[in-house]
Amino acid sequence: MKLAKLVVTFFSIGQARIAPGSIASLFTTLLFYIFATNLNFILFLIIILVTTTLSFFAIHFYTTEFKEKDRSEIVIDEVVGQSIALLPLLLFYENTSPEIYKCLISFVFFRFFDIFKPYPIYILDKMNSAFGVMFDDILAGIFSALLLTLTFIL
């Protein structure tokens, strides 16, 4: 249970009293910025896929005793969603670090989709399961990645 809690709270970031999801997303953005020069698209995609898979099991295990599955301290879904939102920057900046403002734009896009949950994100958000907890943020990350790509292509 302790390991599952450590994972779902992203090493206790989810225990923050104010805006734990935003803090986890911002922390993910800053980690990405710091390590972007050492990442490539495929490696980062593998990290996201492994983290997503482990997160499903951790969320399921952690929430078995709770009626409400999408608890505020669970922020690993924001970490995954924000990572997906940042993914296009590795295509634009191979072997170099993207400008911090582009990373922060990705953060803003992701937080918009994660907070306001436009269709069809809100449908996934209503699911009371590990799948719903993860996939509303995955979809918010995909929408953010698409918007980020369109922003820098145009």
Secondary structure by P-SEA (a helix, b strand, c coil): caaaaaaaacccccccccaaaaaaaaaaaaaaaaccccccaaaaaaaaaaaaaaaaaaaaaaaccccccccccccaaaaaaaaaaaaaaaaacccccccaaaaaaaaaaaaaaaacccaaaaaaaaccccccccaaaaaaaaaaaaaaaaaaac
